[in-house]
Amino acid sequence: MQVQRRRALFGSWYELFPRSEGADVAKKKSGTLRTAMLRLPAIAEMGFDVVYVPPVHPVGEVNRKGPNNILTPKAGDPGSPWAIGSAAGGHDAIHPDLGTLKDFTAFVARVDELGMELALDLALQTAPDHPWVTSNPEWFTTRADGTIAYAENPPKKYQDIYPLNFDLDPEGLYLEIERIVRLWVARGVRIFRVDNPHTKPLWVWDRLLNSVFATDPDVLFLAEAFTRPPMMRALAEVGYQQSYTYFTWRNSKSELEEYAAELAGPAAAAMRPNFFVNTPDILPEYLQHSGPAGFAIRATLAATLSPTYGVYSGFELYEHVAVRPGSEEYLDSEKFQYRPRDWDLARKQGRTLAPYLQQLNAVRRAHPALQDLRSLRFHASDSGDVTAFSKRDGDNVVLVVCTLDPGRERETTIWWDMAALGFGIDDRFIAHDLITDAVWTWGSSTYVRLRPWEHVAHVIHARHL
């Protein structure tokens, strides 16, 4: 039996592209690990626990993608960080534009100094010019014409990426992967976000994770596995401490309550959810059309339904424009180009959700109930557009009433299951709103009115009178 550390259950994640911080778009000049360090204090101030960065390795030159995933890049276009490997090195190297190993060590140290942890992307795939393609062609799938097959996930095509094939030399490929993981562990990485683990054989993860845990039991692995539930469960059972989920696409009251209850109930025996509100790949339709209130709603739900949640950089600036109608891809996606943001201007103009994220993260740290998964209980609401739920850790009881409608005022009566809250059926209790600091006296039924342009939710600390 492995006893895991607290971060396996609880934490707030922030995804950051170091190359965008300090980048010069006009000159197509990359930001560096050193310039990205300047952004870290603001992330810490918002209360995040984990800074997650995409692959920091050299990016392939062959079949490199240009802005918005085009196949005709121009000189200086940086390409996708997930197209790993070039003449500059592979998975064990740092992109020269980002800096050196000394710079990476300084970045890790600064993250630690600010009370956070670094999570590094582990993407087991290569660009066509990765050193492995020449040294070990047996690690790839070869077509009848002798060419190596690039990655596809219809309708998406990844001409800049070669997937790995474990059929011909499973032992050799596995040993190289373990070498890579242990190398980054030795360089100070204690958390890995693993890209598409469901596309690799389960035996790889069973062997790798247990081998790493035997020597470094504090290392954590997050599965980025948007796939069928049985595979998500299987990955958890072979050792993954956390998993991405379908939360991103659960928007209606019935969808949210059914899915969250499943994760906190039957699924909790094997899998811990990480509720990312968005990713570089996923700009949900809800966020495209819901305005700032919609961003606040999704942040509230993610931060209070799940002990672990995450946001991708730019969420706090309400970035919401898709590359085309019906797409979940961002316009001018950061996956394919530098995307520096004027954080200071957004703050001066009040055009940022950062203060609210800071509040949510402070509340999460202060209240053990929000660090728990299995105590989640939903309570009856008269409105189909308002969800109400509670979490409890001993005497610490937190109630959340959140609107799901970002555009209209909603009124409802909540019918609390008082026994689930630790109260008698006729009890009254102190309801302290941790967002507005208002205090009321509530009972088993509570009338609530939410105006999303003012407040999207009540996050209540419930105490005995």
Summary of the structure (lengths in Angstrom):
residues: 465
radius of gyration: 22.8
end to end distance: 42.5
largest distance: 76.9
contacts: 1537
relative contact order: 0.11
helix: 34%
strand: 23%
